[in-house]
Amino acid sequence: MKNYFKNISPYIIVILVLVIALILTKQCQRCPVCPEPTTTVITKTDTIRDTTVITKTIYKLLPKDTVYIEVPTDVDTDEILKDYYAKKYYNNIYLDDTSAYIGIEDTVFKNEIYSSKLTFINRRPTIINTTTYVTQYDICEPCKQFNIGVGGLIGGYTDKFGAGPSIMLTTNKKASYSASYDIINKTGYFGLYWNIK
């Protein structure tokens, strides 16, 4: 059995150990968990008031109905004619508050409504809400399959000394594998380490 291991090159043993370690650590099971993206909601409120004045003029209104009343005998004809040809202006405000303004201006001429003008102002504010969603993704580093380090060994006992190259493989499964070869004593070493914390 000893003669069998003497015929195998220590470099082949090191290569075999590394290949086995690579196979064992092929699956990446402990990748860091990427945090969920954070979303910030920004709401901007604008209040707009409509200051547009809407006016509408209506000319020569026709009466809906006419009711005649008996004329008294003692009337002042000149005063009636003066009042008949006079133009009378009326400004009727039906609504004037924070919601709206509604007013009607009438002109009376020859005992008839000669013209009317409607004025409307909408004072109700218009609220516009603008919502913006800002999504921020944190940088997630890719999962590393393994890390390889190269170094050397040196040491010995009370009666002999040894030195040689060494290679270490660290996986993301909290495990490290090392392979060393003592050139002076022609001896190979294999190590297995588990990170406790």
Summary of the structure (lengths in Angstrom):
residues: 197
radius of gyration: 51.2
end to end distance: 40.0
largest distance: 156.8
contacts: 405
relative contact order: 0.22
helix: 14%
strand: 51%
